[in-house]
Amino acid sequence: MSLATDLSALRAAGAIIHRDREWWRKLVIGATLSLTIVGYPIVEGFQLESIENTQNRFPTPLPRWNALANKAIVGLLAVVIDVFFFFFPLLCIGLLLLCAGFAAVLAGIGGPQLGLLGFVASGLGLGWLMLAWLSSVSPVAKWRFVADGQLETILSSRVVRDVWRQPARNFYLRARLRSFPVYLLPLALLGTAWYSTAWSRWIALLLVWISCAAWLYARLVVVQLYAAATREIQQHEFEALQARLRA
């Protein structure tokens, strides 16, 4: 896996998004909706519809901003997938550490020991988020959900096993690492917005809005990267099957 190959794959994914002449307007609408609690599921539904268009091999996979109610319903299911794989384990870790904290207080342990417990809790939380992000479980689960429509199968250990089996694991990990650069801009904008609140809240709000647009763009690029990874896995499995048949 060379840097030139990774950059070429990233440019190819972005070029697919740019085929739609209205891509930047769609990002603006998505960013505006993302600023509201009600609009976030609609944006998630927009992403799932782009996955469906990609699976159907549409030349321009970005959907139109219509049928918002349908997008909201489907987007809620996408939120459920993210919560299940990202935040539900965090909740379990938090409950365990909370019980450990109560036990420490009842045992008369305090001061530096409780501070250490808080540090461990933060480390475990960040570690899990990074592991869940690198594992590619969430984007693969959404891809499977759009293809099969069986949420009960998606919210199970089957997706985790499929993601971590070889050779899929290598292809998905490569796609995830290739997606890292597109997340840098929205994260940098959010960090700048945080510090700019001391100067002007309007500037901070503008930066948050731009970061939402950049974040949506990153999610759409990720869809194309995982579409390419899925095709590579299918090609690899087909070649392996041909080799076994010839043997």
Secondary structure, DSSP 4 states (H G I P E B T S, - for coil): --HHHHHHHHHHHHHHHHTSTTHHHHHHHHHHHHTSTTHHHHHHHHHHHHHHHHHTT-SS-PPPS--HHHHHHHHHHHHHHHIIIIIHHHHHHHHHHHHHHHHHHHTT--THHHHHHHHHHHHHHHHHHHHHHHHTHHHHHHHHHHHH--HHHHSSHHHHHHHHSTTHHHHHHHHHHHHHHHHHHHHHHHHHHHHHTTT-HHHHHHHHHHHHHHHHHHHHHHHHHHHHHHHHHHHHHHHHHHHHHH-
